[in-house]
Each structure stands twice: as C-alpha cells, then as structure tokens.
Amino acid sequence: MTPTIREWPADERPRERLVALQPRALAARELLAILLGSGVGGRSSIDVAADLLARYEGSLRRLGRADPGELLAVTGIGPARAAAVAAAFELGRRMAGERARVSTRIAGPRDVFRRLGDKLRDRRQEEFWVIYLDTQNRILLERCLTVGLLNSSLVHPREVFGPAMTHGAASLILAHNHPSGDPEPSPEDLAVTVQLMESGCLLGIPVRDHVILGDSAYVSLAERGCRSRKA
C-alpha cells in the first residue's frame, strides 16, 4: 500500500518543507498539494496536484485561467477543492494588482499597464475599465464598466461620464484587455474610442487615452494618433 504523506519523512512533506525552507523553495505541485490538503482513493495530494498540473501541460497560467467547473474533471478534485484553487489564483492576481499601485498618479499609458495589466492579463473575456483623474492626474476612481466584446452598443457615454461628473473628474482614461494577448486595436476599439472622445469634448471631460492591454505589451491609442473629430 502506498504510504500517505503523513508517513513520509518529515523533511519530505510539503507543509514541513514550506515552513523550513520558505514557499519559494517548493515545486508547484507541492504548493498545490498543500492547497488541496489531502489525497483521495489511495493517492496522495501530491499525485492529485501533479494530475491537475498535467491537465494544463504544467502551466500555472493555464490552470489559473480555468473555470472551477473544469477542474472537476481531475480525479480527486471536488467542488470544495476546485473553489480553493480558483480562490488562490484570484488572490494572486489581486496581490499582483496591489503591487502595481505604488503611485496613484497616471503619467502615461505605461502606468495604466502597470496598474491593470496583471489584473486583466488572464481574463477570458474583455473587460472595459475607466480610470477617472483629477487635475493633477491622480486617480479619483477606477471602475470596470462592462464585460464582453467591446462595441458602441455595449459602452454608452452616459455610463462612462456619469461617474466622472459625480466625482468631479477632470479627465479620464479608458482601458480594456484583449484575451488573445495581442493588444492591436480592432475597428470597434477605434470606433468606441472616437465616440467617447467626442462625448468628452462636448462635456469638457477629455478622454486622455485608451490603452489596450495584451499579455506582455500594450497599445496606446493616443500615441497612435487617435483623436476626436471635434477636438
């Protein structure tokens, strides 16, 4: 009979190794095994963790993008464990986003990428965000307005500029992700940007930029020369 992890030598057990050596010393399967807690059906949590990684070709990025329901296909992963894995990856994404928020001032598109890139990099759908700024380009508010393919019917100027007027924003920056990882703008991206820039001109709340976030790069439509026809 295969020994359980509790029967392993202390210096080989994942939890004890983490305490003695710190988390960074452990392999991904060991960290997942700690998260899973125990094995099932005579198989250790290390075995289950290895199967979970193998399903996603050893990629933590791919595993982190999986819906909790997909994880149930792995033997030994039930609803509680699937939820725990999904929650752990979401916490990691939020922590990464916090690290990017050292400064609340937005000087250019690179700051937008640093602020939102990690948060949105592995999203399966497009998320459209607006960052509202004061006269010193400091962030007053940031908000996800829509989830889904970006188009002019989904993003209405009223939804974009309503919070700007409520919070006294001097300007705003648009941002959204491309789940494909390629930040090149689509015709719809350009059309939505021009529409909102024109609305901003009329309201006196300029749209400074629209930053499209990819996997490891971004495109600034302001740097590409996108401008309102009313400017």
Secondary structure, 3 states (H helix, E strand, C coil): CCCCHHHCCHHHCHHHHHHHHCHHHCCHHHHHHHHHCCCECCECHHHHHHHHHHHCCCCHHHHHHCCHHHHCCCCCCCHHHHHHHHHHHHHHHHHHHHHCCCCCECCCHHHHHHHHHHHHCCCCCCEEEEEEECCCCEEEEEEEEEECCCCCCCCCHHHHHHHHHHCCCCEEEEEEECCCCCCCCCHHHHHHHHHHHHHHHHHCCCEEEEEEECCCCEEECCCCCCCCCCC
